[in-house]
Amino acid sequence: MHDPLAEIRRVLVDRYGCHTVLLYGSRAHGTPTVGSDWDVLGVREKGETVREVREIGDAWLDAFIHPEAHFDTLDEGALRFHGAKVLVDARGYASKLLVRVAELERRGPPPLRADEESTLRAWFPKMLERIGRDDVEARYRRAWLLVDALEAWFHLRGKFYRGPKQSFAWLKEHEPAVHAAFERALAPGATQDDLTALVSCVLSG
């Protein structure tokens, strides 16, 4: 029987010389759906950053291979490795990296600077006005606003943004009214009033 984890180890260790391999995302957390990717991090001593995408059985391997120097400083993108499953830890690097990730999560994000917050709060109303023109640029800006609104909601509240999947799940559990506002604004046929309500929700508080 084909063992996808063995294949993943072989690709990252033998082909790329990784001493550390982590499985993260839904397959690490025990919540995969049909066709969920095998989200994998590989760390090697040196070399360029590489992305390896290939079929593994009936799913896709989506692997990022980084040199150790990539993790000299951690940013919020490293939070996707929180709760990762260690597949290879030849040098003890994986356990140390995961401790640092846990510490990053515990500290939380740095607060927005005053100018960053004021710029963000001015941007959304300006975008709403331009979206109201209803031409091709306005439709592009509509999509732009909808994408940026989710990240902005978290940043304005001093919370890490963890990508759409985890963020929507968190909102559904902890902020159902906010989740409902996003659902309405993202639905086909959403109105300008739905967008305005979402912006109000993002900027409130």
C-alpha positions, -999 to 999 in steps of 0.1 A, spaced: 0 0 0 13 34 -10 26 54 21 24 92 12 44 101 43 72 79 33 72 94 -2 72 129 13 102 121 35 120 106 5 114 137 -17 124 163 9 154 144 25 168 127 -6 162 153 -32 165 185 -12 188 175 17 163 186 44 172 177 79 137 188 92 103 180 77 71 192 92 35 183 82 11 212 90 -24 222 81 -55 201 81 -37 168 77 -16 175 108 -46 187 127 -67 156 119 -93 177 99 -86 169 62 -113 168 36 -113 149 4 -84 161 -17 -67 181 11 -31 190 2 -2 175 21 12 209 34 48 204 43 78 224 54 113 213 47 144 229 63 179 225 51 212 241 62 217 263 31 203 268 -4 176 287 -21 139 287 -11 121 262 -33 85 251 -37 77 216 -47 42 207 -59 34 172 -71 8 146 -69 11 122 -39 -15 94 -43 -49 110 -47 -39 144 -33 -12 171 -38 20 177 -20 26 214 -15 60 217 1 81 248 9 118 241 13 138 269 31 173 273 44 178 277 81 185 314 77 149 319 66 138 313 102 163 336 119 134 359 125 98 346 127 68 365 115 31 357 116 34 334 86 52 309 108 21 304 128 8 280 102 33 256 117 17 257 152 6 222 160 26 207 131 35 170 130 72 163 130 81 138 102 119 143 103 140 159 129 176 148 123 193 176 142 167 186 168 159 217 148 122 209 145 115 209 182 133 242 187 115 258 158 81 247 172 90 261 206 97 295 190 65 294 170 45 287 202 63 316 219 54 339 189 18 329 193 19 335 230 33 371 226 8 381 200 14 405 171 29 439 177 3 467 178 -4 487 147 13 520 146 -10 550 148 -4 560 112 -10 524 100 -43 522 118 -54 556 105 -45 547 70 -64 515 72 -95 531 86 -94 558 58 -89 532 31 -121 513 34 -146 542 31 -126 555 1 -128 520 -15 -165 519 -9 -170 552 -27 -150 540 -57 -168 506 -58 -201 526 -62 -191 537 -97 -198 501 -109 -172 499 -138 -145 473 -144 -121 491 -120 -149 493 -94 -155 455 -96 -118 449 -92 -118 471 -61 -148 452 -48 -128 420 -49 -98 438 -34 -118 451 -5 -134 417 3 -100 401 4 -84 427 26 -113 431 50 -107 398 67 -71 404 75 -79 440 86 -105 428 111 -79 408 129 -51 433 127 -73 461 140 -81 440 171 -45 431 178 -49 395 166 -28 374 143 -44 368 109 -41 330 101 -54 328 66 -90 325 54 -97 289 65 -87 293 101 -99 329 104 -134 321 92 -136 291 115 -125 313 144 -151 340 136 -179 315 132 -171 302 167 -162 334 185 -178 363 165 -209 348 147 -223 383 138 -190 392 121 -189 358 103 -225 365 91 -215 399 78 -187 383 57 -211 357 44 -236 383 32 -209 404 16 -192 375 -1 -224 359 -14 -232 362 -52 -254 392 -57 -243 410 -26 -253 446 -26 -235 478 -18 -254 479 15 -239 445 23 -204 458 16 -211 489 37 -223 468 66 -191 447 64 -169 477 64 -187 491 94 -182 457 111 -145 458 103 -139 493 115 -161 491 146 -144 487 180 
